[in-house]
Amino acid sequence: MRPKGRVAALGSAGVLVTATLIAGAVAAPTAGATSRHGQDREARGVSLAAARAAKAGIDWQDCPADWGLEKPIQCGWVTVPLDYAKPNGKQIKLAVDRIGNTGTKAERQGALIYNPGGPGGSGLRFPRRVTTKAPLWVNTSKAYDFVGFDPRGVGHSAPISCADPQEFVKAPKLDPVPDSEADKRAQRKLAAEYAAGCKERSGEMLPHMTTPNTARDLDVIRAALGEKKLNFLGVSYGTYIAAVYGTMFPTHVRRMVADSVVNPSREKIWYEANLDQDVAFEMRWKDWQDWVAKNDATYHLGDTRAEVQAQWLKLRAAAKENPIGGVVGPAELISFFQSAPYYDSAWAPTAQVWSKYVAGDTQALVDAAAPDLSDTAGNAASENGNAVYTAVECTDAKWPTSWKKWDRDNTELHKKYPFMTWANAWLNLPCATWPVKQQTPVNVKTGKGLPGVLIVQATRDAATPYEGALELHKRFKGSRLITEKNAGSHGVTSLVNPCINERVDTYLLTGKLDGADVTCAPHATPKP
């Protein structure tokens, strides 16, 4: 779940198989998956696609030079139906990559597949945790091949688009906080045009851009890898893929880690989930302001939260009056500053840029917050990520079509939670006029045969509020929850916290979960 402009957050996202393994890789769809969804055709379709993929395998090659994936990482393709109800109809190709396990043959436990979230995030950088020797992943990489993929619509996997990328990134954009009805009308017009642009540019893909289809794709990738069961690490929106996969294919799961959890309740997907996010962002924004105030000797932005907030409002007003460098207005400021409530790793760099601005160096802020029109590849990736985010959330579930409801809910929320509320509303408003049929979310629950799932969550997470972890824990019987208390960085498994790191390793390496849920103290607070 990703409000617009999330800063670089999406990345950091055996050839011969014996006959028995291939047979095993094509487990029949579970009865639950068919009767529960009344989707017999899709269940049959995924079973057929998985059988084909198991037979075909993946033709691993060196990765294309412009993908930025060094050797010995290898790349390949897995073919899936666009529409699982028509498995013999149009096919699309999904980009996958892998690096073999670093341990011995005897230590190998198969493939660990990763999704970093979004919707719209690419997992292709996951194998680089091995090539860059990321310390937290040394133990796990001995046992597993690390496998990443671009989900359908993303990156190299039949990418979708809703707007011209260069136009999409142009700045300054309208201030998300409306001053008048005319401001709201202007934003509503933009949202409706964006939805229409998705249909115009990517109409054939849109009806099939759903989380259940990505879960089906994941099952086909599992089969193509020659894996009888899935080992999966999902972060952020990746936890919702995990929740849906675990519900649809409970007997295909071996190990599953859900880190920073999207609330899987049908009532929350996706309109309510975004409102909950606004509340959590405000809380984490204040946590960051407290930290900035505590480090006033370094940043000189005020030594109380109230003073730091006053500086923020002053900066916002100045950028509204006269965009900084001609390009950074309030919308661009929110896009840049929201990385601080997202990730603790952004606390110091964000404060530093702001501190420089207050000291008279405006260029640092322009460099950090303005689009770079010369970076056409980066802009295309940014537009694609936003298109997928919109397409998946709008197609997955029914959204309110009444503007009165959106207006009332967001006006009310904005009073107490002003940092993100309106920016998030406009990001999601294309769903109100979405041009393809909106579906009913999967009822996430424990199917027969689902093993124990490990859930990891910080209590003060802004992007995926803590309640989501409690909800998934309740729905997946036998799951275990590790809570990082009084912390709020999004994506807990990539942070140094031995209380968490050791348990994630133990689970992935042995399958063992603690006898009860565990609460861990927070990871170290960032240094200024």
C-alpha positions as CSV (number, residue, x, y, z in Angstrom):
1,M,0.0,0.0,0.0
2,R,1.8,3.0,-1.3
3,P,0.8,6.6,-1.5
4,K,2.1,8.4,-4.5
5,G,5.7,9.4,-4.8
6,R,7.1,6.9,-2.4
7,V,10.8,7.5,-2.5
8,A,12.8,4.6,-3.9
9,A,10.8,2.4,-1.6
10,L,9.8,-0.3,-3.9
11,G,13.2,-1.9,-4.5
12,S,14.7,-1.5,-1.0
13,A,11.5,-5.1,-3.4
14,G,18.6,-26.8,-11.0
15,V,17.6,-27.1,-14.6
16,L,17.0,-30.8,-14.5
17,V,14.1,-31.9,-12.3
18,T,13.2,-35.4,-11.7
19,A,9.9,-36.7,-12.9
20,T,8.6,-37.1,-9.3
21,L,9.4,-33.5,-8.5
22,I,7.6,-32.3,-11.6
23,A,4.6,-34.4,-10.7
24,G,4.7,-33.0,-7.2
25,A,5.0,-29.4,-8.5
26,V,1.5,-29.7,-10.0
27,A,-0.6,-30.4,-7.0
28,A,-4.3,-30.3,-7.8
29,P,-6.1,-27.2,-6.7
30,T,-7.6,-27.6,-3.3
31,A,-11.4,-28.2,-3.1
32,G,-11.6,-25.2,-0.9
33,A,-10.3,-23.0,-3.6
34,T,-12.9,-24.1,-6.1
35,S,-16.1,-24.3,-4.0
36,R,-15.3,-21.2,-1.9
37,H,-14.9,-18.8,-4.8
38,G,-17.3,-20.5,-7.3
39,Q,-14.3,-20.0,-9.5
40,D,-13.9,-23.6,-10.8
41,R,-12.8,-22.3,-14.2
42,E,-10.0,-20.2,-12.7
43,A,-9.0,-23.1,-10.4
44,R,-8.8,-25.5,-13.4
45,G,-7.0,-22.8,-15.4
46,V,-4.3,-22.3,-12.8
47,S,-3.9,-26.1,-12.5
48,L,-3.4,-26.4,-16.2
49,A,-1.0,-23.4,-16.4
50,A,1.0,-24.8,-13.5
51,A,1.3,-28.2,-15.2
52,R,2.5,-26.6,-18.4
53,A,5.0,-24.4,-16.5
54,A,6.3,-27.5,-14.6
55,K,6.9,-29.2,-17.9
56,A,8.5,-26.2,-19.5
57,G,10.7,-25.1,-16.6
58,I,12.6,-21.9,-16.9
59,D,15.3,-21.2,-19.4
60,W,17.8,-19.4,-17.2
61,Q,20.2,-17.0,-18.9
62,D,22.4,-14.1,-17.9
63,C,20.2,-11.1,-17.2
64,P,19.8,-8.3,-19.8
65,A,22.5,-5.7,-19.3
66,D,20.0,-2.9,-18.6
67,W,18.2,-4.7,-15.8
68,G,21.0,-3.9,-13.4
69,L,21.4,-7.4,-12.1
70,E,25.0,-8.7,-11.9
71,K,26.2,-12.2,-12.4
72,P,25.7,-14.9,-11.1
73,I,22.1,-13.7,-10.9
74,Q,20.2,-15.3,-13.8
75,C,16.9,-14.2,-15.5
76,G,14.1,-16.0,-17.3
77,W,10.4,-16.0,-18.1
78,V,7.3,-17.8,-17.0
79,T,4.2,-17.8,-19.2
80,V,0.8,-17.4,-17.6
81,P,-2.7,-16.9,-19.0
82,L,-3.9,-13.3,-18.9
83,D,-7.3,-14.7,-17.8
84,Y,-7.2,-17.9,-15.8
85,A,-10.8,-18.6,-16.8
86,K,-9.5,-18.9,-20.4
87,P,-6.2,-20.7,-19.9
88,N,-5.8,-21.3,-23.6
89,G,-6.4,-17.7,-24.5
90,K,-3.9,-14.8,-24.5
91,Q,-0.7,-15.5,-22.5
92,I,1.7,-13.0,-20.9
93,K,5.3,-13.5,-19.8
94,L,6.5,-12.8,-16.3
95,A,10.1,-11.8,-15.6
96,V,11.8,-13.9,-12.9
97,D,15.3,-14.0,-11.6
98,R,17.3,-16.2,-9.2
99,I,20.6,-16.8,-7.5
100,G,21.4,-20.3,-6.3
101,N,21.8,-21.2,-2.6
102,T,25.3,-20.4,-1.3
103,G,25.5,-23.5,0.9
104,T,26.0,-27.1,-0.1
105,K,23.7,-29.3,-2.0
106,A,22.7,-31.0,1.2
107,E,21.8,-27.6,2.8
108,R,19.5,-26.6,0.0
109,Q,15.8,-26.3,0.8
110,G,14.5,-25.0,-2.5
111,A,13.5,-21.5,-3.7
112,L,12.5,-18.6,-1.5
113,I,10.3,-16.2,-3.6
114,Y,9.9,-12.6,-2.6
115,N,7.5,-9.7,-3.1
116,P,8.4,-6.2,-1.8
117,G,4.9,-4.7,-1.9
118,G,3.2,-1.9,-3.8
119,P,1.0,-3.0,-5.6
120,G,3.5,-2.2,-8.3
121,G,6.8,-3.2,-6.7
122,S,9.4,-5.3,-8.5
123,G,11.0,-8.2,-6.6
124,L,13.9,-8.6,-9.1
125,R,16.4,-7.0,-6.8
126,F,15.9,-9.7,-4.1
127,P,18.8,-11.9,-5.3
128,R,21.1,-8.9,-4.9
129,R,20.9,-9.5,-1.2
130,V,23.3,-12.4,-1.9
131,T,25.6,-10.6,-4.3
132,T,25.8,-7.5,-2.0
133,K,26.3,-9.9,1.0
134,A,23.5,-8.4,3.0
135,P,24.4,-9.6,6.5
136,L,20.8,-10.4,7.6
137,W,20.3,-12.9,4.8
138,V,23.6,-14.8,5.0
139,N,22.1,-17.8,6.9
140,T,18.9,-18.0,4.8
141,S,20.8,-17.8,1.5
142,K,22.8,-20.9,2.4
143,A,19.5,-22.9,2.3
144,Y,17.5,-21.2,-0.4
145,D,17.8,-20.0,-4.0
146,F,16.6,-16.4,-3.8
147,V,14.0,-15.8,-6.5
148,G,12.4,-12.5,-7.4
149,F,9.8,-11.6,-10.0
150,D,7.9,-8.7,-11.6
151,P,4.2,-9.3,-10.9
152,R,1.8,-9.0,-13.9
153,G,1.7,-5.4,-15.2
154,V,5.0,-4.5,-13.5
155,G,8.3,-3.7,-15.0
156,H,9.2,-6.3,-17.5
157,S,6.0,-8.4,-17.0
158,A,3.6,-7.1,-19.6
159,P,3.8,-3.6,-18.1
160,I,0.8,-1.4,-18.0
161,S,0.5,2.4,-18.2
162,C,-2.2,5.0,-17.5
163,A,-0.5,8.2,-18.6
164,D,2.5,9.5,-20.5
165,P,5.4,9.1,-18.0
166,Q,7.0,12.5,-18.6
167,E,3.6,14.2,-18.2
168,F,2.9,12.0,-15.1
169,V,6.0,13.3,-13.2
170,K,5.7,17.0,-14.2
171,A,5.7,19.4,-11.4
172,P,4.4,21.3,-9.5
173,K,1.1,19.5,-9.1
174,L,-2.0,20.9,-7.4
175,D,-1.8,21.3,-3.7
176,P,-3.6,18.1,-2.4
177,V,-5.3,20.1,0.4
178,P,-8.2,21.8,-1.2
179,D,-9.1,25.5,-0.4
180,S,-12.4,25.5,-2.3
181,E,-15.0,23.5,-4.1
182,A,-13.2,24.5,-7.3
183,D,-10.0,22.8,-6.1
184,K,-12.0,19.6,-5.4
185,R,-13.6,19.8,-8.8
186,A,-10.1,20.1,-10.5
187,Q,-8.8,17.1,-8.6
188,R,-11.9,15.0,-9.4
189,K,-11.4,15.8,-13.1
190,L,-7.8,14.7,-12.9
191,A,-8.8,11.4,-11.2
192,A,-11.5,10.6,-13.7
193,E,-9.1,11.4,-16.6
194,Y,-6.5,9.1,-15.0
195,A,-9.0,6.2,-14.8
196,A,-10.0,6.8,-18.4
197,G,-6.3,6.8,-19.3
198,C,-5.8,3.4,-17.7
199,K,-8.6,2.0,-19.9
200,E,-7.3,3.7,-23.0
201,R,-3.6,2.6,-22.6
202,S,-4.0,-0.8,-20.8
203,G,-7.7,-1.8,-21.3
204,E,-7.0,-5.4,-22.1
205,M,-5.0,-6.0,-18.9
206,L,-7.1,-4.0,-16.5
207,P,-9.9,-6.6,-15.7
208,H,-7.1,-9.1,-14.8
209,M,-5.0,-6.9,-12.6
210,T,-6.0,-8.4,-9.3
211,T,-4.4,-9.9,-6.2
212,P,-6.0,-13.3,-6.8
213,N,-4.5,-13.4,-10.3
214,T,-1.1,-12.5,-8.9
215,A,-1.5,-15.3,-6.3
216,R,-2.3,-17.7,-9.2
217,D,0.8,-16.4,-11.1
218,L,2.8,-17.2,-8.0
219,D,1.6,-20.7,-8.0
220,V,2.6,-21.1,-11.7
221,I,6.1,-19.7,-10.9
222,R,6.4,-22.2,-8.1
223,A,5.6,-25.0,-10.5
224,A,8.0,-23.6,-13.2
225,L,10.8,-23.7,-10.5
226,G,10.1,-27.4,-10.0
227,E,9.0,-26.7,-6.4
228,K,6.3,-28.9,-4.8
229,K,5.6,-26.2,-2.2
230,L,6.0,-22.5,-1.9
231,N,8.5,-20.7,0.4
232,F,7.4,-17.0,0.3
233,L,8.5,-13.7,1.9
234,G,6.0,-10.9,1.4
235,V,6.4,-7.4,2.7
236,S,3.7,-4.7,2.8
237,Y,1.3,-5.5,-0.1
238,G,3.3,-8.7,-0.5
239,T,1.5,-9.8,2.8
240,Y,-1.8,-9.5,1.0
241,I,-0.5,-11.7,-1.8
242,A,0.5,-14.1,0.9
243,A,-2.9,-14.0,2.6
244,V,-4.7,-14.6,-0.7
245,Y,-2.3,-17.4,-1.8
246,G,-2.5,-19.1,1.6
247,T,-6.3,-19.0,1.3
248,M,-6.5,-20.3,-2.3
249,F,-3.6,-22.8,-2.1
250,P,-3.2,-23.8,1.6
251,T,-1.7,-27.2,0.7
252,H,0.9,-25.6,-1.5
253,V,2.5,-23.6,1.3
254,R,5.8,-24.7,3.0
255,R,7.1,-21.6,4.7
256,M,5.5,-18.1,4.6
257,V,6.6,-14.9,6.2
258,A,4.3,-11.9,6.2
259,D,6.1,-8.7,7.1
260,S,4.2,-5.4,7.8
261,V,0.7,-6.6,7.1
262,V,-2.1,-5.2,4.9
263,N,-5.4,-5.7,6.8
264,P,-6.9,-8.7,4.8
265,S,-10.5,-8.1,6.0
266,R,-12.9,-7.7,3.1
267,E,-14.3,-4.6,4.7
268,K,-10.9,-3.0,4.7
269,I,-9.8,-3.8,1.1
270,W,-9.1,-1.2,-0.2
271,Y,-11.1,2.0,0.6
272,E,-11.1,1.7,4.4
273,A,-7.5,0.5,4.5
274,N,-6.4,3.7,2.9
275,L,-8.3,5.8,5.5
276,D,-6.7,3.8,8.3
277,Q,-3.3,4.6,6.7
278,D,-4.0,8.3,7.0
279,V,-4.4,8.0,10.8
280,A,-1.2,5.9,11.1
281,F,0.8,8.2,9.0
282,E,0.0,11.1,11.3
283,M,1.1,9.2,14.3
284,R,4.5,8.3,12.7
285,W,4.9,11.8,11.3
286,K,4.8,13.0,14.9
287,D,7.3,10.3,16.0
288,W,9.7,11.7,13.4
289,Q,9.1,15.3,14.5
290,D,9.8,14.4,18.1
291,W,13.1,12.9,16.9
292,V,14.0,16.0,14.9
293,A,13.2,18.1,17.9
294,K,15.4,16.0,20.1
295,N,18.2,16.5,17.6
296,D,17.8,20.2,17.3
297,A,21.5,20.7,17.9
298,T,22.1,19.0,14.5
299,Y,19.1,20.2,12.5
300,H,18.0,23.6,14.0
301,L,14.4,23.0,13.1
302,G,13.0,23.6,16.6
303,D,13.4,21.8,19.9
304,T,9.8,20.8,20.4
305,R,7.4,18.9,18.1
306,A,5.2,22.1,18.0
307,E,8.1,24.1,16.7
308,V,9.0,21.5,14.1
309,Q,5.4,21.4,12.9
310,A,5.4,25.2,12.7
311,Q,8.5,25.0,10.5
312,W,6.7,22.4,8.3
313,L,3.6,24.6,7.9
314,K,5.9,27.5,7.1
315,L,7.7,25.5,4.4
316,R,4.4,24.3,3.0
317,A,2.9,27.8,2.8
318,A,6.1,29.1,1.1
319,A,6.0,26.3,-1.5
320,K,2.3,26.9,-2.1
321,E,2.8,30.7,-2.6
322,N,5.8,30.2,-4.8
323,P,7.0,26.7,-5.7
324,I,10.6,26.2,-4.6
325,G,12.9,26.2,-7.7
326,G,9.7,26.7,-9.7
327,V,8.9,23.0,-9.2
328,V,8.5,22.0,-5.6
329,G,5.0,22.8,-4.3
330,P,3.1,21.2,-1.4
331,A,2.4,18.0,-3.4
332,E,6.1,17.4,-4.1
333,L,6.9,18.2,-0.4
334,I,4.5,15.5,0.8
335,S,5.9,13.0,-1.7
336,F,9.4,13.7,-0.4
337,F,8.7,14.0,3.3
338,Q,6.5,10.9,3.5
339,S,9.5,8.7,3.3
340,A,10.4,9.7,6.9
341,P,7.2,8.2,8.4
342,Y,7.6,5.2,6.1
343,Y,11.2,4.3,6.9
344,D,13.5,5.1,9.8
345,S,16.4,5.0,7.3
346,A,14.9,8.2,5.8
347,W,14.8,10.1,9.1
348,A,18.2,11.7,9.0
349,P,18.5,12.3,5.2
350,T,15.1,14.0,5.2
351,A,15.8,16.1,8.2
352,Q,19.2,17.1,6.7
353,V,17.7,18.3,3.4
354,W,15.1,20.3,5.3
355,S,17.8,21.8,7.6
356,K,19.8,22.9,4.6
357,Y,16.8,24.6,3.1
358,V,16.1,26.5,6.3
359,A,19.8,27.5,6.4
360,G,19.4,29.0,2.9
361,D,20.4,26.1,0.6
362,T,17.2,25.6,-1.5
363,Q,19.0,23.4,-4.1
364,A,19.2,20.4,-1.8
365,L,15.4,20.3,-1.5
366,V,14.9,20.8,-5.2
367,D,17.3,18.0,-6.0
368,A,15.5,15.7,-3.5
369,A,11.9,16.5,-4.2
370,A,11.6,17.6,-7.8
371,P,11.2,15.3,-10.8
372,D,14.2,14.7,-13.0
373,L,12.8,15.0,-16.5
374,S,16.0,13.7,-18.0
375,D,15.6,10.3,-16.2
376,T,13.2,8.8,-18.7
377,A,13.7,5.2,-17.5
378,G,13.1,6.2,-13.9
379,N,10.0,8.2,-14.8
380,A,8.6,5.3,-16.8
381,A,9.1,3.0,-13.8
382,S,7.5,5.5,-11.5
383,E,4.4,5.9,-13.8
384,N,4.2,2.1,-14.2
385,G,4.3,1.6,-10.5
386,N,1.5,4.1,-10.0
387,A,-0.5,2.5,-12.8
388,V,-0.2,-1.0,-11.2
389,Y,-1.0,0.4,-7.7
390,T,-4.2,1.9,-9.1
391,A,-5.2,-1.0,-11.3
392,V,-4.9,-3.6,-8.6
393,E,-6.5,-1.6,-5.8
394,C,-9.4,-0.4,-8.0
395,T,-10.1,-3.8,-9.6
396,D,-9.7,-5.9,-6.5
397,A,-12.7,-4.5,-4.7
398,K,-15.8,-2.3,-5.0
399,W,-15.1,1.3,-4.1
400,P,-17.6,4.1,-3.2
401,T,-18.8,5.9,-6.3
402,S,-20.5,8.7,-4.4
403,W,-18.3,11.8,-4.2
404,K,-20.3,12.9,-1.2
405,K,-18.9,9.9,0.8
406,W,-15.3,10.5,-0.3
407,D,-15.7,14.2,0.5
408,R,-17.3,13.7,3.9
409,D,-14.8,10.9,5.0
410,N,-11.7,12.8,4.0
411,T,-12.8,16.2,5.2
412,E,-13.5,14.7,8.6
413,L,-10.2,12.8,8.7
414,H,-8.2,15.8,7.6
415,K,-9.2,17.7,10.7
416,K,-7.1,15.5,12.9
417,Y,-4.8,13.8,10.5
418,P,-3.8,16.4,7.9
419,F,-0.4,15.1,6.8
420,M,-1.5,12.5,4.3
421,T,-5.3,12.4,4.1
422,W,-6.1,14.5,1.0
423,A,-3.0,13.4,-0.9
424,N,-4.0,9.7,-0.4
425,A,-7.7,10.5,-1.3
426,W,-6.7,11.9,-4.7
427,L,-4.3,9.1,-5.3
428,N,-7.2,6.6,-4.9
429,L,-10.0,8.6,-6.4
430,P,-9.7,7.0,-9.9
431,C,-11.3,4.0,-8.2
432,A,-14.6,5.9,-8.0
433,T,-14.9,6.0,-11.8
434,W,-13.0,2.8,-12.5
435,P,-13.9,1.6,-16.1
436,V,-13.8,-2.1,-15.5
437,K,-15.8,-4.4,-13.2
438,Q,-14.7,-4.3,-9.6
439,Q,-14.4,-7.7,-7.9
440,T,-15.2,-9.0,-4.4
441,P,-12.1,-9.6,-2.3
442,V,-11.2,-13.1,-1.3
443,N,-12.4,-14.1,2.2
444,V,-9.0,-14.8,3.8
445,K,-9.1,-17.8,6.1
446,T,-7.2,-21.0,7.1
447,G,-7.7,-23.7,4.6
448,K,-7.0,-27.4,5.4
449,G,-3.3,-28.1,5.3
450,L,-2.0,-24.5,5.8
451,P,1.2,-24.7,7.9
452,G,2.1,-22.2,10.5
453,V,2.8,-18.7,9.0
454,L,5.2,-16.2,10.6
455,I,3.8,-12.7,10.9
456,V,6.1,-9.8,11.8
457,Q,4.9,-6.2,12.5
458,A,5.9,-3.0,14.2
459,T,3.2,-1.3,16.3
460,R,3.7,2.2,14.9
461,D,3.9,1.3,11.2
462,A,2.4,4.1,9.1
463,A,1.8,2.3,5.7
464,T,0.3,-0.9,7.1
465,P,-1.2,-0.2,10.6
466,Y,-0.7,-2.8,13.3
467,E,-4.3,-3.9,13.3
468,G,-3.6,-5.6,10.0
469,A,-1.2,-8.1,11.6
470,L,-3.7,-8.9,14.3
471,E,-6.4,-9.5,11.7
472,L,-4.2,-11.9,9.6
473,H,-3.0,-13.6,12.8
474,K,-6.7,-14.3,13.8
475,R,-7.5,-15.6,10.3
476,F,-4.5,-17.8,9.8
477,K,-4.9,-20.4,12.6
478,G,-1.6,-21.7,13.9
479,S,0.3,-18.5,12.8
480,R,2.7,-16.7,15.1
481,L,3.0,-13.0,15.5
482,I,6.3,-11.2,16.3
483,T,5.5,-7.7,17.4
484,E,8.2,-5.0,17.4
485,K,7.0,-2.7,20.1
486,N,7.3,1.1,20.0
487,A,8.8,1.0,16.5
488,G,7.3,2.0,13.2
489,S,9.6,1.4,10.3
490,H,7.9,-0.3,7.4
491,G,9.4,-3.7,6.5
492,V,10.7,-5.1,9.7
493,T,12.7,-8.2,8.4
494,S,15.3,-5.9,6.7
495,L,16.2,-4.1,10.0
496,V,18.8,-5.2,12.5
497,N,17.0,-6.5,15.5
498,P,18.4,-9.8,16.7
499,C,15.1,-10.6,18.6
500,I,13.4,-10.7,15.2
501,N,16.2,-11.7,12.8
502,E,17.0,-14.9,14.7
503,R,13.4,-16.0,14.8
504,V,12.9,-15.3,11.0
505,D,16.1,-17.3,10.3
506,T,15.0,-20.2,12.6
507,Y,11.6,-20.4,11.0
508,L,12.9,-20.3,7.4
509,L,15.7,-22.8,8.2
510,T,13.8,-25.2,10.4
511,G,10.1,-24.4,10.2
512,K,10.0,-23.9,14.0
513,L,7.8,-21.2,15.4
514,D,7.8,-20.0,19.0
515,G,5.3,-21.7,21.4
516,A,3.5,-18.3,21.8
517,D,3.5,-14.9,20.2
518,V,6.6,-12.8,20.9
519,T,7.1,-9.1,21.6
520,C,10.5,-7.6,20.8
521,A,12.0,-4.3,21.9
522,P,12.4,-1.8,19.1
523,H,15.5,-1.7,16.8
524,A,18.0,1.1,17.4
525,T,16.7,4.6,16.8
526,P,18.4,6.3,13.9
527,K,21.4,8.5,14.7
528,P,21.4,12.1,13.5
